[in-house]
Amino acid sequence: MQWFNTPEVQKNIALDGGFPNLSSSYEDPELADIPYWEASQKAYEISTTRPRIAEWPKMDEILMLELSNAITGETTPQQALDNAAAQFTEELGDKLPISYQ
């Protein structure tokens, strides 16, 4: 894990089209010419990690399915979010509310 988080490896990830997880990567002048770089940096600044709870993989599956339904027009965006919220509540049960870590 330490190797993966080195500036060199993170830079190579960016050069290969990925998104680095080191904030210092966004200060590298060699990466500034990447077309999506500014947008990527803005997204990084407001992003958070995924919830560290055992239920997250199932919740992620639910969310991806509901977002797909909205994108394909099977549901409205609001219906998709409402469906996901209801399924999250069912999945988490009596563990609610969860304080984010």
N, C-alpha and C positions, 0 to 999 in steps of 0.2 A: 504494500500500500504506500509506503514511503516513496518508492521508486515512481509510482504512478503520479504522485503529487509533486514531482520535481518540475521546475520551470521548463526544462528542456522537453520533457515528455508532454507537458500541457501545451507547449508551443506547437509541437508536432501534431497533436490532436487538432488544434485550431487550423493548422496548415492543411490538414487532411479533410477539413470541412466540419469538424466537430466543435463542441463547445467546451472550453476549459473550465475547470472548477476552481482555479486560483485567480483571485481578483487581480493579482499583479500581472497576469497574462494580458490584461486589457491595457496595460501601460507600455507594452512592447511595441516600438515604432514599426517593426517589420510586419506586424499583423494589421496595422491600420488600413492597409489597402484592400483588405478582404471586404467585398461588397456589403455583406450583412453585419460587419463588425460593430458598427455603432448601435444598431438595433439589438445585437446580442448583448452588448455591454449594458444597455438600458434594462433588458430583461433580467440580466444577472443581478442588477442592483435591487430589483424588487422581488426576486424569487426567494423561496424558502425551501427547505428540505422536505421530503415526504414525511408524513407522520411515522414515527417509530413505534408502531403498534402492530400486534400480531394480525389484526384484521385488515391491514392496509392492502395486501395483495388482492383480496376479494373486493375491497372497495374500489381499487384501481380498475379491476375488471368490469365492475358495475358502471363506473364512470365512463370508461372507454366505449362500452356498448351503448350507453345512453347518448353520448356525444355523437357516435356514429349514426344513431337513429335520427338525431336532429339534423345532421349534415345531409343525410339521404332523404330527408323530408318525411320520414315515417312518423315523426312527432315534431312538435314545435320545440324551439329551444327551451321555453319555459316548462313544457311538459317533460322534457328530458331531465331538466334539473330537479323538478318536483319528483319524478320517478326515482332518480338517484338518491335524493334526500330521504325518501320513504324507505328505500332499500338499505341505506346506511343505518337508519334508525333501527330497522329490523335486525341487521347484521350486528350492530353494537349492543342492542338490548339494554340491559341494566347498567352498562358501563358508561352511559351518558350522564352528565356531560364529561367530555374528555378535555383535560387541560393540555394544550399543545406544548411540546417540549422544546 
